Amino acid sequence: MSAALRLSQVSVVSASGIRQLDQVSLLLNPGDLLGIVGPNGAGKTTLLRAALDLVPHASGRIEWQGRELQTLRPRELAKIAAYVPQGQIAHWPLTVRKTVELGRLPHSTAWGNVADAATVDAALAAVDATAIADRPLDQLSGGERARVLLARALAVEAPVLLADEPVAALDAYHQLDMMERFRCLARDGRAVAVVLHDLTHAARFCTRIAMLSAGRVVIDGPTDEVLNESNLRSVYQVESLIGTHAGERYVLPWRRHR
């Protein structure tokens, strides 16, 4: 079986000449819940955007389900991969339901799709947004908008989900709810990659971790092997408390490493 997503020696250089990704190689397989972690400016967002052709890559190869990125039409890629971008700014007065319905556009035909209403309802319910379905998106809180954008991505029903800091604006309940949703999607066979700053969420929920620093993947492997004191000290420059509770790991950055 082909990897859902394969990056091979991918580099991205900004218009000003800054190397944002430097020969990054990464696999995302069905069933993975991949946590992409690293300090600010490490290249995490650029990695997701390059994979989706939202920023051009200067060199290397990107493949989706065994096909090179450049051979995929935008509509084809939109059916393969759903994307939850960083930030939840809304400049349009669409209702929540209309926003989530946008996730069905890659599947739309001139005659519509009879499954759309049920799919949209299921996506709204999955993020606890049914009660706000008729509210304008631009009148919601940041956390509510984050949940709606995830619902829009879920409505695509794509085999791959890429999410950039999806829990950053959420309260504690909805952070846990969303991470559990990602874990369920991965267990159901989807390939999920999530950019995270909360290392305990990464430790508890992710099956693999790719740790970035200065545009490079410095280590990629099973969660328990990557999120250890040595790696956190060298990459994040912090001392951490690492332990288990009820059989699950937690990682708490505790003090700056001097």
Secondary structure as GFF3:
##gff-version 3
##sequence-region A 1 258
A	DSSP	beta_strand	5	13	.	.	.	ID=ss1
A	DSSP	beta_strand	19	28	.	.	.	ID=ss2
A	DSSP	beta_strand	33	37	.	.	.	ID=ss3
A	DSSP	alpha_helix	44	51	.	.	.	ID=ss4
A	DSSP	beta_strand	59	64	.	.	.	ID=ss5
A	DSSP	beta_strand	67	68	.	.	.	ID=ss6
A	DSSP	three_ten_helix	69	71	.	.	.	ID=ss7
A	DSSP	alpha_helix	74	80	.	.	.	ID=ss8
A	DSSP	beta_strand	81	84	.	.	.	ID=ss9
A	DSSP	alpha_helix	96	101	.	.	.	ID=ss10
A	DSSP	three_ten_helix	102	107	.	.	.	ID=ss11
A	DSSP	alpha_helix	116	126	.	.	.	ID=ss12
A	DSSP	three_ten_helix	130	132	.	.	.	ID=ss13
A	DSSP	three_ten_helix	137	139	.	.	.	ID=ss14
A	DSSP	alpha_helix	142	156	.	.	.	ID=ss15
A	DSSP	beta_strand	160	164	.	.	.	ID=ss16
A	DSSP	alpha_helix	172	187	.	.	.	ID=ss17
A	DSSP	beta_strand	191	195	.	.	.	ID=ss18
A	DSSP	alpha_helix	199	205	.	.	.	ID=ss19
A	DSSP	beta_strand	208	213	.	.	.	ID=ss20
A	DSSP	beta_strand	216	222	.	.	.	ID=ss21
A	DSSP	alpha_helix	223	226	.	.	.	ID=ss22
A	DSSP	alpha_helix	229	236	.	.	.	ID=ss23
A	DSSP	beta_strand	238	245	.	.	.	ID=ss24
A	DSSP	beta_strand	248	256	.	.	.	ID=ss25
###
